[in-house]
Amino acid sequence: MHFRHLGRSGLVVSEISFGNWLTHGSQVEEEAALACVKAALDVGITTFDTADVYAGTKAEAVLGRALEGQRRAGYELFTKVFWPTGPGRNDWGLSRKHILESIDGSLARLKTDYVDLYQAHRFDTATPLEETMLAFADIVRQGKALYIGVSEWTADQIRQGAALARELRVPFISSQPQYSMLWRVPEAQVIPASVEEGLGQIVWSPMAMGVLTGKYLPGQPPPAGSRATDPTGSRFIARFMKEDVLTRVQQLKPLAQEAGLTMAQLAVAWVLQNKAVSSAIIGASRPEQVRDTVKAAGVKLAPELLRRIDDALGPIIERNPALTETPDRGR
């Protein structure tokens, strides 16, 4: 495993981190989930990412059980807050009430006294940013989180949050955007703003929901048991399940073979070529997937190969920065 600092902070994370969105507590039985976390630890992954909303809080609980007994100082544990975790009007968002209640729930499920990074899962249009940042600052001062970060915030929102974090003297160190060969939405605005403010990128879906593994073939039904056949996962992968996208992705196979990599390894190595990326989150339903994908750590891709990847994907690459979206919660 290779390691990088998370932004300009002193926190060191594994280049490849393990996340359990759409898997633990839902698609994957607990025994398999525990085996995947064990495999991640065995191959040197020290950074684990989850969220209170994943599988209706079950994913945090599974991860807490999986990490139980591990030396707490030996791994970095990240979670998030924003999306609904209950039926009440205050059960979601970034109000002081929801944040302070949610951190305690997350800590209980994760079986820990603190998380290394507590992230705003989206920007909250219904709550003053000052209220949100003060609540995060209080959590840091209470020792319940060591650092704070955000996920899918726009460049302007990141700058506003960073300004308040400086005033409050709270360590605001990370952004978690979707980022892959196919989804380059954060490159134009979010990543430059993050670099400017000292935030590292913890990128999610570097394999574009599995499409960049090459297992989805044009003109053929998706493999049984894959994300594209799952009622929840299929909603998220739909934007990539288009004939032109799947056809172009198949053109990456000879490039991966030339580089001596699997398609999954190539996809993860590609995002890690960006120096602004601190860690790439992978998920898995089987331990062998973890052991295979982790080989992307430390891989250097030649500039010519990067150019050929761009040529192969061409017009299907999504770059529109307006697609970093904020849900409108109203007032």
Beta strands, then each sheet from edge to edge (+ up, - down):
strand 1: 3-5
strand 2: 12-14
strand 3: 16-19
strand 4: 47-49
strand 5: 76-81
strand 6: 115-120
strand 7: 145-151
strand 8: 172-176
strand 9: 200-203
strand 10: 277-282
sheet 1: 1+ 2-
sheet 2: 3+ 4+ 5+ 6+ 7+ 8+ 9+ 10+ 3+
end
